[in-house]
Amino acid sequence: MPTLEDIQKDTKGASECIETIPQMYRGGFIRQKEDYSLNAKALERLKVICEDYTCVILYADWCGDSRKALPVLALIEEETGKKIPALGGMTKPPYGSKSLWAVPPSPPEVETFKITSSPTILIFNKVGEEIGRIRTRQRMTPTIEEEIVKIIDDSKKRK
């Protein structure tokens, strides 16, 4: 099973990635970041547990769900002070391909972690094991930050 160690060491953080998204897509990411208010209760919990967990996002610049998720992670990154590695540039393969994503130019982690949708947020524990993931958008809670907290709390219950 792949671990956090399989993520490129020089990966940019979520905030930095927004600044490098191609101009034709960047505006939507910036607007979402400016307009979004993090859930205060979830943010306080993330501040307490952030040293023991790491989130990583894989996303496509053109993807509307990525445009919602990456800015939220950038805000969490800024509020907690913990880098959230972000791997962008995911692209679809040529028509007729059996692959879901073209690697390259999509990051190699797309294959390593068997990514099927954009965005995918991977959540790792302190020892680098994946404890959960959010595919496309959160399913159990109203916000991404609440979903991350829920995944972490649920993983503790399984122990």
C-alpha positions, 0 to 999 in steps of 0.5 A: 500500500502506498504511503505519504513517502510516495509523494514527491518531496518538492511538492508545492503547498495548496496556497502556492499552487493556486498562484501557479494555476494557468491564468485561464483557470486561476480566477475561479480558484482565487475567488473561491478562496476569497469568498469562503469562510472555514467552519470555525469548529472544524478549524479549531479541531484541525489546529489541534490535530494537524501535526499528527495528520497530513492531507494531500490533494491531487487535482485538475486545473479545469475541474469545477470540484477542484476549484472548490476544494483547493482554495479550502485546503489553502485556507486550512494551510494558512490557518494551521501553518501546516503545508498541504501538498498539492499535485495539479495538472491532472489531464485526461488521456487520449480518446480510446485509452484504458487509463483514467488519467494521462501520466505524464503529464498528470503527476505519477502519484495518480497511478501510485494512489490509484486516483479515479477522480478529481480532486482527490484528497488523501489523508495520512496519519503520523506514520504516513499510512492513508486513513481515508480519502475524499473523492470529488467532494465531501459526502458525510458532512457539509464542508471539506474541513468537517469531512477531514475531521470526521475521517480522522476521528473515525480512524481513531475509533477503528483502532 
